[in-house]
């Protein structure tokens, strides 16, 4: 290993975004990745038990597609983009029956009511747990369902421990696109090419603030030094202490990491063994409305792109409980949810079929899905993104992204922003205009 201008820790979207930005500026950079693949939480697998079709184990969508920089990259390369919003149809159950047209119309108006209440509460009282918003709407029959979507499902967070202001700062609009062939495959194909990436190279220690601000990184395969370092690992990894920082990070950084815990979302896919499709169209989302505070929302995507499986999404506390209970319990829970909507047809349909359960909480290089801010700490993302040592040590990733927290685009943009600061720090150092700390 040899010295370089900038060392980047992590080959997820933030690390790749930083490396690409430095490459485009003519700055040498080395990306150190602990695992054996690039992409981080963007990972496309091809499970044999599901016929070898592509399956995104983590991230799926290009959110806010009209402004998403990854969409422009995909289009410039001629990649196909699936308009999932246009394909998707939805069936909402109320108890054991499908919602009426009148109920669906009222439900469509529930999100604006929820958002308006959130704005009033945040303006009058400051930050509160996201769960409080639904409680302020006791007469709204859909407030609990909207809150369950916004907290555990979309943000993978316990709504009782999730900052309503962090949610509000990162609420996204626009459409959602899916790269044909999977997000992870797109990342490998389009974002990693031409970069100096060292796989299977876990970082052990980062020594920062050396002479002239120089940074030294110790890995299991040796050491590297550079003018600057960008750390893009998850807050779960930072909190674990797997990477030691010498000297220790300032209190504001460690506090920010503590206030940005990792949420969890588990996918459970079940493959059908008969021709029954539950009277549902292809690419159909089904779920039951939440009626009680604390109930879990368990949405399923049924027959995506015409395939022969359904995929459940279990986020927040429910995801954690199922992860602890094990795969058999998670599959049983998914079947129970389907049974509650479709009766014994669900048992017959999936009897003896293959199942797939994701476990991001067990990945030592991730330790969860994506992070969220706890109540009262909505500024933690900004604090984590602030430069250290005059820009020679930077943190980047979805944890540092506003308003794209928890997204691929957020990680990519955060990495590119960090690269601008780190690259400028290196330029000052190499030109002799930088004052050593």
C-alpha positions in Angstrom: 0.0 0.0 0.0 1.2 3.5 -0.8 0.3 7.0 0.3 -2.4 8.9 -1.5 -4.2 12.2 -1.3 -7.4 11.1 0.3 -8.3 7.8 2.1 -12.0 6.8 2.0 -13.3 4.3 4.5 -16.3 2.4 3.1 -17.3 1.5 -0.4 -21.0 2.2 0.0 -22.7 5.0 -1.9 -21.0 7.8 0.1 -17.6 6.3 -0.3 -18.1 5.8 -4.1 -19.5 9.3 -4.4 -16.5 10.8 -2.7 -14.0 8.7 -4.7 -15.8 9.7 -8.0 -15.7 13.4 -7.1 -12.0 13.2 -6.3 -11.3 11.3 -9.4 -13.1 13.9 -11.5 -10.9 16.6 -9.8 -7.7 14.7 -10.5 -7.1 13.8 -6.9 -5.8 10.3 -6.1 -7.9 8.4 -3.6 -8.0 4.9 -2.2 -11.2 3.3 -0.9 -10.9 0.8 1.9 -13.8 -1.6 2.2 -14.0 -4.1 5.0 -16.3 -6.5 3.2 -15.8 -8.4 -0.1 -18.1 -6.3 -2.2 -19.0 -2.7 -3.0 -22.3 -1.0 -2.5 -22.9 -1.3 1.2 -26.6 -1.5 1.8 -27.2 -1.5 -2.0 -26.8 -5.2 -2.7 -28.5 -7.2 -5.4 -28.6 -11.0 -4.8 -29.8 -13.8 -7.1 -31.3 -16.4 -4.8 -31.5 -19.8 -6.4 -34.5 -20.7 -4.3 -36.4 -17.9 -6.0 -35.4 -18.9 -9.5 -32.2 -16.8 -9.7 -34.1 -13.5 -10.3 -32.5 -10.4 -9.1 -33.5 -9.4 -5.6 -32.4 -6.2 -3.7 -31.5 -7.3 -0.2 -31.4 -3.7 1.0 -32.1 -0.4 -0.9 -34.5 -0.6 -3.8 -35.5 2.8 -5.1 -34.1 6.0 -6.5 -36.3 8.3 -4.4 -37.3 11.8 -5.5 -36.3 10.7 -9.0 -36.8 14.2 -10.6 -33.8 15.5 -8.6 -31.9 12.4 -7.8 -28.3 12.5 -9.3 -28.2 8.7 -9.6 -31.1 8.8 -12.1 -29.1 11.1 -14.3 -26.2 8.7 -14.2 -28.5 5.8 -15.1 -30.1 7.6 -18.0 -26.8 8.8 -19.3 -25.6 5.1 -19.4 -28.8 4.0 -21.1 -30.0 1.9 -18.2 -33.6 0.9 -17.9 -35.6 2.5 -15.1 -38.8 0.9 -13.9 -41.5 3.4 -12.9 -42.6 1.5 -9.8 -45.2 4.1 -8.7 -47.1 3.7 -12.0 -46.9 -0.1 -11.8 -48.0 -0.4 -8.2 -51.6 -0.9 -7.2 -52.7 -0.9 -3.6 -55.2 -2.8 -1.5 -55.9 -1.6 2.0 -57.7 -3.8 4.5 -59.8 -2.4 7.4 -60.1 -5.3 9.8 -60.9 -8.4 7.7 -62.3 -6.5 4.7 -61.1 -4.3 1.9 -61.5 -0.6 2.5 -64.5 1.1 0.8 -64.0 3.9 -1.8 -65.1 6.4 0.8 -62.6 5.2 3.2 -59.8 5.3 0.7 -60.7 8.9 -0.3 -60.6 9.9 3.4 -57.3 8.1 3.9 -55.8 9.9 0.9 -56.5 13.2 2.8 -55.0 11.9 6.0 -51.4 12.5 5.2 -51.9 16.3 4.7 -53.8 16.4 8.0 -50.9 14.6 9.7 -48.3 16.9 8.1 -50.2 20.0 9.1 -50.5 18.8 12.7 -46.7 18.0 12.7 -45.9 21.5 11.6 -48.2 23.1 14.3 -46.7 21.0 17.0 -43.1 21.6 15.9 -43.7 25.3 15.7 -45.4 25.6 19.1 -43.5 23.0 21.2 -40.2 22.2 19.4 -39.1 18.7 18.8 -41.3 15.8 20.0 -41.4 12.0 19.3 -43.0 11.3 16.0 -45.6 9.1 17.8 -46.9 12.2 19.4 -48.3 13.5 16.1 -50.8 10.7 15.7 -51.8 11.1 19.4 -52.7 14.7 18.7 -55.2 13.5 16.1 -57.4 11.2 18.3 -60.5 11.5 16.1 -58.7 10.9 12.8 -59.2 7.2 12.0 -56.1 7.1 9.8 -53.6 9.0 11.8 -52.1 5.8 13.4 -51.7 4.3 9.9 -50.0 7.3 8.5 -47.7 7.5 11.6 -46.8 3.8 11.2 -45.9 4.3 7.6 -43.7 7.4 8.4 -41.9 5.9 11.4 -41.4 2.1 11.5 -42.0 1.3 7.8 -40.4 4.2 5.8 -37.8 5.3 8.4 -37.3 1.9 10.1 -37.5 3.7 13.5 -39.5 3.4 16.6 -41.9 6.3 16.4 -41.6 6.8 20.2 -37.9 7.4 19.9 -37.8 9.2 16.6 -37.4 12.9 16.3 -40.5 14.4 14.5 -38.2 17.3 13.4 -35.7 14.9 11.8 -38.6 13.2 10.0 -40.0 16.6 8.9 -36.6 17.8 7.6 -36.2 14.7 5.5 -39.7 14.1 4.1 -39.3 13.5 0.3 -41.5 14.2 -2.6 -41.3 13.2 -6.2 -41.5 9.7 -7.8 -39.6 6.5 -7.2 -37.7 4.6 -9.9 -36.1 1.2 -9.8 -33.0 0.4 -12.0 -33.8 -2.6 -14.1 -31.7 -5.4 -12.7 -31.5 -4.0 -9.2 -29.9 -1.2 -7.3 -26.9 -3.1 -6.1 -26.1 -4.3 -9.6 -26.4 -0.7 -10.9 -23.9 0.4 -8.2 -21.4 -2.2 -9.2 -21.9 -1.6 -12.9 -22.0 2.2 -13.0 -20.5 3.7 -9.8 -17.4 1.6 -9.0 -15.7 1.5 -12.3 -12.2 3.1 -12.5 -11.9 3.6 -8.7 -9.0 2.3 -6.5 -11.0 0.1 -4.1 -9.4 -2.3 -1.7 -11.9 -5.0 -0.7 -11.5 -7.2 2.4 -9.6 -4.4 4.1 -11.2 -3.6 7.4 -9.9 -0.5 9.1 -8.7 -0.9 12.7 -7.4 2.6 13.7 -7.5 6.2 12.3 -4.7 8.4 13.5 -5.6 12.0 12.6 -4.1 15.4 13.3 -0.6 14.4 12.5 2.1 16.7 11.1 0.5 19.1 8.7 -2.8 17.4 9.5 -1.8 14.2 7.9 -3.9 11.1 8.5 -2.7 7.5 9.0 -5.0 4.5 8.7 -4.2 1.1 10.0 -5.9 -1.9 8.4 -5.7 -5.6 8.7 -3.4 -5.6 5.6 -1.1 -2.7 6.6 -1.1 1.0 6.9 -1.7 3.9 4.6 -1.2 7.7 5.1 -2.9 10.5 3.3 -3.5 14.2 3.4 -7.2 13.7 4.4 -9.6 10.9 5.3 -13.3 10.5 4.7 -15.2 8.0 6.9 -18.4 6.7 5.4 -19.3 3.8 7.7 -22.7 3.7 9.4 -23.4 5.2 12.8 -23.9 1.6 13.9 -20.2 0.8 13.1 -19.0 4.1 14.6 -20.9 3.4 17.8 -19.5 -0.1 18.1 -16.0 1.1 18.5 -14.7 -1.2 15.8 -12.7 1.7 14.4 -10.5 3.4 17.0 -9.8 7.1 16.5 -6.5 8.5 17.8 -6.9 11.1 19.3 -10.5 10.3 20.3 -13.2 12.2 18.4 -14.5 15.4 19.9 -17.6 15.1 22.2 -19.9 16.8 19.6 -19.1 14.0 17.2 -19.5 11.1 19.7 -22.8 12.7 20.9 -24.0 13.0 17.3 -23.3 9.3 16.7 -25.1 8.4 19.9 -28.1 10.5 18.8 -28.2 8.8 15.4 -28.9 5.1 16.2 -29.6 2.6 13.5 -33.1 1.5 12.7 -33.9 -1.9 11.3 -36.1 -3.1 8.5 -36.5 -6.8 7.7 -37.6 -8.2 4.4 -39.4 -11.6 4.4 -40.1 -13.0 1.0 -42.3 -16.1 0.4 -42.5 -18.0 -2.9 -45.8 -19.4 -4.0 -46.2 -23.1 -4.8 -49.5 -22.9 -6.6 -51.0 -20.7 -9.3 -53.2 -18.8 -6.9 -52.5 -15.1 -6.9 -55.0 -14.1 -4.1 -57.0 -12.2 -6.7 -54.4 -9.5 -6.7 -52.8 -7.8 -9.7 -49.1 -7.9 -10.4 -47.0 -5.5 -8.4 -49.7 -4.9 -5.8 -49.1 -3.6 -2.3 -51.4 -4.9 0.5 -51.6 -3.9 4.1 -54.1 -3.6 7.0 -54.8 -0.2 8.5 -53.6 0.4 12.0 -56.4 1.1 14.5 -54.6 1.1 17.8 -51.6 3.0 19.1 -48.6 0.6 19.0 -50.0 -1.8 16.5 -47.6 -2.7 13.7 -48.1 -1.9 10.0 -47.0 -4.9 7.9 -47.1 -4.0 4.2 -46.5 -6.7 1.5 -45.5 -6.2 -2.1 -47.2 -9.0 -4.0 -46.0 -10.5 -7.3 -43.4 -7.7 -8.1 -42.7 -7.4 -11.8 -44.9 -10.5 -12.3 -42.8 -12.8 -10.2 -44.1 -15.6 -8.1 -43.4 -14.3 -4.6 -44.6 -11.8 -2.0 -42.3 -9.6 0.0 -43.1 -8.3 3.5 -41.5 -5.3 5.1 -41.2 -5.3 8.9 -39.6 -2.2 10.3 -38.7 -0.6 13.6 -39.4 -2.5 16.9 -41.2 -5.3 15.0 -38.2 -5.9 12.8 -35.9 -6.1 15.9 -38.3 -8.5 17.6 -38.4 -10.8 14.6 -34.7 -10.6 14.1 -34.2 -11.9 17.7 -36.8 -14.6 17.3 -35.2 -16.1 14.2 -36.1 -16.9 10.6 -38.8 -19.5 11.4 -40.6 -17.0 13.6 -40.3 -14.3 11.0 -41.8 -16.5 8.3 -44.6 -17.6 10.6 -45.4 -14.0 11.4 -45.5 -13.1 7.7 -47.8 -16.0 7.0 -50.0 -14.9 9.9 -50.3 -11.4 8.5 -51.3 -12.8 5.1 -53.7 -15.3 6.7 -55.4 -12.4 8.5 -56.2 -10.8 5.1 -56.7 -13.8 2.8 -57.6 -16.7 5.1 -56.4 -20.2 4.7 -55.6 -19.5 1.0 -52.3 -18.0 2.2 -51.3 -21.2 4.0 -52.1 -23.4 0.9 -50.4 -21.0 -1.5 -47.1 -20.9 0.4 -47.0 -24.4 1.9 -43.6 -25.9 1.2 -42.4 -22.8 -0.7 -39.0 -21.1 -0.4 -38.5 -18.2 2.0 -35.9 -15.5 2.3 -35.2 -13.3 5.4 -32.8 -10.4 5.4 -30.6 -9.7 8.5 -28.8 -6.3 8.2 -28.6 -6.2 12.0 -26.1 -9.2 11.8 -23.9 -7.6 9.2 -20.8 -6.4 11.3 -20.1 -3.8 8.6 -23.5 -2.1 8.8 -25.4 -3.1 12.0 -28.8 -2.0 10.9 -30.8 -0.4 8.0 -30.2 3.3 8.3 -30.1 5.8 11.1 -32.6 8.2 12.6 -32.3 11.1 15.1 -33.7 10.8 18.6 -36.1 13.5 19.8 -34.3 16.7 20.6 -31.3 15.8 18.4 -32.5 16.7 14.9 -29.2 18.7 14.4 -27.1 15.6 14.9 -26.7 15.0 11.2 -25.3 18.5 10.7 -22.9 18.0 13.6 -21.6 14.7 12.3 -21.0 16.3 8.8 -18.9 19.2 10.2 -15.2 19.0 9.2 -12.5 18.1 11.7 -8.9 19.1 11.6 -9.6 21.9 9.0 -11.3 19.3 6.7 -8.7 16.6 6.9 -11.1 14.3 8.7 -14.6 14.1 7.4 -17.7 11.9 8.0 -20.2 11.2 5.2 -23.1 9.0 4.4 -26.9 8.8 4.8 -26.4 9.8 8.4 -25.1 13.2 7.3 -27.6 13.8 4.6 -30.4 16.4 4.7 -33.0 16.3 3.2 -32.1 12.8 1.8 -31.4 11.0 5.0 -31.6 7.2 4.7 -31.4 7.2 0.9 -28.9 6.3 -1.7 -28.9 9.8 -3.1 -28.3 11.2 0.3 -25.3 9.1 0.8 -23.9 9.9 -2.6 -24.4 13.6 -2.3 -22.9 13.6 1.2 -19.8 11.8 0.0 -19.4 14.3 -2.9 -19.7 17.2 -0.5 -17.1 15.7 1.9 -14.8 15.1 -1.1 -14.9 18.8 -1.9 -13.8 19.8 1.6 -11.2 17.1 1.9 -9.8 17.8 -1.5 -9.4 21.5 -0.7 -7.7 20.6 2.6 -5.2 18.4 0.6 -4.6 21.2 -1.9 -3.8 23.7 0.9 -1.5 21.1 2.6 0.4 20.2 -0.6 0.7 23.9 -1.6 2.3 24.7 1.7 -0.4 27.2 2.8 -1.9 25.0 5.5 -1.0 25.6 9.2 -0.4 22.3 11.0 -2.8 21.8 13.9 
